[in-house]
Structure formats: C-alpha cells, structure tokens
Amino acid sequence: MNKARLEAFSDGVLAILITIMVIELKVPHSTNWEAIKPVLLTLGSYVLSFVFIAIYWGNHHHLLQTAQKINGKIIWANMHLLFWLSLIPFATSWMGENNFDSVPVAVYGALLVLCGIAFTILVVLVQKSRQLPSDLAAIFQQTNMKGKISTLLYLSSIPLAFLHPLISCIIFIIVALMWIMPNKDVERILDE
C-alpha cells in the first residue's frame, strides 16, 4: 500500500471524528450569557478532545513521513489506533454532559491510555520497517520516552479521577502540552 493512501484514510477518519464532536455540541436556545453556562463544560471537553485529535494528526503525519514502505502490520496498527481514537467523541460527550464526574473522567483517561499504547505500537512498527539513520533513531527514542511518560501520566489519571476529576484533567492538559508541537527535526532530517 502507498503510504499516501494510508495517510489520506487516517486524515479522513480524524476529520470525521472532529465533525462528530462538534455536531454533538448543543446550541443554547437563548441569547443571554446565562444560556451559555450549561454548555461550558461540554464545550471544554470538546476543546480538550479537539486538541488531542489534532496532536495525534500532526504526530501521525510526521511518523508516516519517516516510513519508506507500508506493510500489513503497519496497516493494522494504524487501524488499531484509529479504533481507539474513534471512541473519543463518545467519551468526550459523556464527560462533558456529566460535568466531568469521576467515572467519565476515569474512562476518558483509560481511553487516552489505549490511544497512547496504540500510537506507540505504530511507532515501533514504522521504526522496525526500515533502517533508520542515527539522527532519526534518536528522535524515535525521544518519542518512545515521551510515550512512556504520557502513558504513566494517563494511568495515574484513572484512580486520581476518583480523588478529584480536576487532577485528572490537569494531567490531560500536561500531556497535551508535552505533545502539542511535533518534533520539527523529523522534517529537517527528511529534507536533507
């Protein structure tokens, strides 16, 4: 399979996920500021999930740029990642519509763990599919380390959601900040 085809399919799925999430937002039936208050938490969960999907999209793009060929294992690892990402709209709505209650926040954290594991599997398979130059191998090591730290933080967010959901949400934001900017060295190395 051509890697452009895999990337185009993934881009389409991620765009649909964002569209589903925004369609789920309820429009207030009044024009005063009081009418927006009931939807603020739902809007907040949408923003958080939009950022996560955008991060996955950017890092997925950079990852696939490093691939020289796409094999069956990479295709299925990519589908595995897309499966877990496709559950984000459900978890987002559940969390936002239930005022960030402990159980939905814990489930959201568990889903982020599964998305992170799936992305790590995809990274490892892309890495194994080619002989990496040393500078690119170093970037993969950094990505793998960031992935492990993220997974540990996500795992900690699950029980912490029952202590106070806000702690878990802060952890989600910290992880998002760790990943928000894809590693620009990938582009530089591939351009050389």
Contacts in CASP RR format, 6 or more apart in sequence:
PFRMAT RR
TARGET T0000
AUTHOR 0000-0000-0000
METHOD contacts of the structure
MODEL  1
MNKARLEAFSDGVLAILITIMVIELKVPHSTNWEAIKPVLLTLGSYVLSF
VFIAIYWGNHHHLLQTAQKINGKIIWANMHLLFWLSLIPFATSWMGENNF
DSVPVAVYGALLVLCGIAFTILVVLVQKSRQLPSDLAAIFQQTNMKGKIS
TLLYLSSIPLAFLHPLISCIIFIIVALMWIMPNKDVERILDE
1 70 0 8 1.000
1 72 0 8 1.000
1 75 0 8 1.000
2 70 0 8 1.000
3 64 0 8 1.000
3 67 0 8 1.000
3 69 0 8 1.000
3 70 0 8 1.000
6 64 0 8 1.000
6 70 0 8 1.000
6 74 0 8 1.000
6 75 0 8 1.000
6 78 0 8 1.000
7 60 0 8 1.000
7 61 0 8 1.000
7 64 0 8 1.000
10 57 0 8 1.000
10 60 0 8 1.000
10 64 0 8 1.000
10 78 0 8 1.000
10 82 0 8 1.000
11 57 0 8 1.000
13 82 0 8 1.000
13 85 0 8 1.000
13 86 0 8 1.000
14 53 0 8 1.000
14 56 0 8 1.000
14 57 0 8 1.000
14 60 0 8 1.000
14 82 0 8 1.000
14 85 0 8 1.000
17 53 0 8 1.000
17 85 0 8 1.000
17 86 0 8 1.000
17 88 0 8 1.000
17 89 0 8 1.000
18 50 0 8 1.000
18 53 0 8 1.000
20 89 0 8 1.000
21 46 0 8 1.000
21 49 0 8 1.000
21 50 0 8 1.000
21 88 0 8 1.000
21 89 0 8 1.000
21 92 0 8 1.000
21 93 0 8 1.000
22 46 0 8 1.000
24 42 0 8 1.000
24 46 0 8 1.000
24 89 0 8 1.000
24 92 0 8 1.000
24 93 0 8 1.000
25 39 0 8 1.000
25 42 0 8 1.000
25 43 0 8 1.000
25 46 0 8 1.000
26 39 0 8 1.000
26 42 0 8 1.000
28 35 0 8 1.000
28 36 0 8 1.000
28 38 0 8 1.000
28 39 0 8 1.000
29 35 0 8 1.000
41 96 0 8 1.000
41 99 0 8 1.000
41 100 0 8 1.000
42 93 0 8 1.000
42 96 0 8 1.000
42 97 0 8 1.000
44 96 0 8 1.000
45 92 0 8 1.000
45 93 0 8 1.000
45 95 0 8 1.000
45 96 0 8 1.000
45 100 0 8 1.000
46 92 0 8 1.000
48 92 0 8 1.000
48 169 0 8 1.000
48 172 0 8 1.000
48 173 0 8 1.000
48 176 0 8 1.000
49 88 0 8 1.000
49 89 0 8 1.000
49 91 0 8 1.000
49 92 0 8 1.000
51 176 0 8 1.000
51 180 0 8 1.000
52 88 0 8 1.000
52 112 0 8 1.000
52 115 0 8 1.000
52 172 0 8 1.000
52 176 0 8 1.000
53 85 0 8 1.000
53 88 0 8 1.000
55 176 0 8 1.000
55 179 0 8 1.000
55 180 0 8 1.000
56 81 0 8 1.000
56 85 0 8 1.000
56 115 0 8 1.000
56 119 0 8 1.000
58 182 0 8 1.000
59 119 0 8 1.000
59 143 0 8 1.000
59 179 0 8 1.000
59 182 0 8 1.000
60 81 0 8 1.000
60 119 0 8 1.000
60 122 0 8 1.000
61 182 0 8 1.000
62 182 0 8 1.000
62 183 0 8 1.000
62 186 0 8 1.000
62 187 0 8 1.000
63 122 0 8 1.000
63 123 0 8 1.000
63 126 0 8 1.000
64 126 0 8 1.000
65 186 0 8 1.000
65 187 0 8 1.000
65 190 0 8 1.000
66 126 0 8 1.000
66 127 0 8 1.000
66 130 0 8 1.000
66 132 0 8 1.000
66 136 0 8 1.000
66 140 0 8 1.000
66 186 0 8 1.000
66 190 0 8 1.000
67 74 0 8 1.000
67 126 0 8 1.000
67 129 0 8 1.000
67 130 0 8 1.000
68 129 0 8 1.000
68 130 0 8 1.000
69 129 0 8 1.000
69 130 0 8 1.000
70 129 0 8 1.000
71 129 0 8 1.000
73 125 0 8 1.000
73 129 0 8 1.000
74 122 0 8 1.000
74 125 0 8 1.000
74 126 0 8 1.000
74 129 0 8 1.000
77 118 0 8 1.000
77 121 0 8 1.000
77 122 0 8 1.000
77 125 0 8 1.000
78 122 0 8 1.000
80 118 0 8 1.000
80 121 0 8 1.000
80 122 0 8 1.000
81 115 0 8 1.000
81 118 0 8 1.000
81 119 0 8 1.000
81 121 0 8 1.000
81 122 0 8 1.000
83 118 0 8 1.000
84 111 0 8 1.000
84 114 0 8 1.000
84 115 0 8 1.000
84 116 0 8 1.000
84 118 0 8 1.000
85 115 0 8 1.000
85 118 0 8 1.000
87 111 0 8 1.000
88 111 0 8 1.000
88 115 0 8 1.000
91 104 0 8 1.000
91 107 0 8 1.000
91 108 0 8 1.000
91 111 0 8 1.000
92 108 0 8 1.000
94 104 0 8 1.000
94 107 0 8 1.000
94 108 0 8 1.000
95 101 0 8 1.000
95 104 0 8 1.000
95 105 0 8 1.000
95 107 0 8 1.000
95 108 0 8 1.000
96 104 0 8 1.000
98 104 0 8 1.000
100 165 0 8 1.000
100 166 0 8 1.000
100 169 0 8 1.000
101 165 0 8 1.000
102 161 0 8 1.000
102 162 0 8 1.000
102 165 0 8 1.000
103 161 0 8 1.000
105 157 0 8 1.000
105 161 0 8 1.000
105 165 0 8 1.000
105 168 0 8 1.000
105 169 0 8 1.000
106 157 0 8 1.000
106 158 0 8 1.000
106 159 0 8 1.000
106 161 0 8 1.000
106 162 0 8 1.000
106 168 0 8 1.000
108 168 0 8 1.000
108 172 0 8 1.000
109 154 0 8 1.000
109 157 0 8 1.000
109 158 0 8 1.000
109 161 0 8 1.000
109 168 0 8 1.000
109 172 0 8 1.000
110 154 0 8 1.000
110 158 0 8 1.000
112 154 0 8 1.000
112 157 0 8 1.000
112 172 0 8 1.000
112 175 0 8 1.000
113 151 0 8 1.000
113 154 0 8 1.000
113 155 0 8 1.000
113 158 0 8 1.000
116 147 0 8 1.000
116 150 0 8 1.000
116 151 0 8 1.000
116 154 0 8 1.000
117 151 0 8 1.000
119 147 0 8 1.000
120 144 0 8 1.000
120 147 0 8 1.000
120 148 0 8 1.000
120 151 0 8 1.000
123 140 0 8 1.000
123 143 0 8 1.000
123 144 0 8 1.000
124 144 0 8 1.000
127 137 0 8 1.000
127 140 0 8 1.000
132 140 0 8 1.000
133 189 0 8 1.000
135 185 0 8 1.000
135 189 0 8 1.000
136 186 0 8 1.000
136 189 0 8 1.000
139 183 0 8 1.000
139 185 0 8 1.000
139 186 0 8 1.000
139 189 0 8 1.000
142 183 0 8 1.000
143 183 0 8 1.000
146 178 0 8 1.000
146 179 0 8 1.000
149 178 0 8 1.000
150 175 0 8 1.000
150 178 0 8 1.000
150 179 0 8 1.000
153 171 0 8 1.000
153 174 0 8 1.000
153 175 0 8 1.000
154 171 0 8 1.000
154 172 0 8 1.000
154 175 0 8 1.000
156 171 0 8 1.000
157 167 0 8 1.000
157 168 0 8 1.000
157 171 0 8 1.000
157 172 0 8 1.000
158 168 0 8 1.000
160 167 0 8 1.000
160 168 0 8 1.000
160 171 0 8 1.000
161 167 0 8 1.000
161 168 0 8 1.000
END
